[in-house]
Amino acid sequence: MTILSGLLIFIIGGISGFIANKYFGSSSHKQQKLAEKVNHSETALEQYKLDVAEHLDNSAKLLEQMNGTCKAAIEQMAQSTKLLQQATPEESITMPFFSKETQDQLAQTVSLRHNKEERKEEQLITEAPLDYSGNPSGLFDDKKQSVTNTETNS
């Protein structure tokens, strides 16, 4: 019976040791923490996917709204252009840059300048230019000139 009781104690000890190791071992705590982190990460990923889908949906709605606004603006510009083309006659499109009075003044100024140029051409040149005057200064002669501004070192 000692062998049978020894064997029975050994089996009961092995089972209780296995159970104790499963619940109280550090590796099981690590596995539980890792399992919690995985669950938390999966939940955060699902929430992120929902947030991204909502953002993309809102962006699509805003783009549709912008497209409609642009179309309305283009139509309004086309209508305004048609109204302006109908309201302005062809003659006023070629509007001068200056007013009538300013154009008249410019024309008078130009004609006065042309008259002055014609008068200058009509004058007869009877005198020689000053470069060829009758009283040469002698500045460009090869003669030595006396220096008048010398200081004496006495």
Summary of the structure (lengths in Angstrom):
residues: 154
radius of gyration: 55.3
end to end distance: 151.0
largest distance: 162.6
contacts: 234
relative contact order: 0.02
helix: 75%
strand: 0%
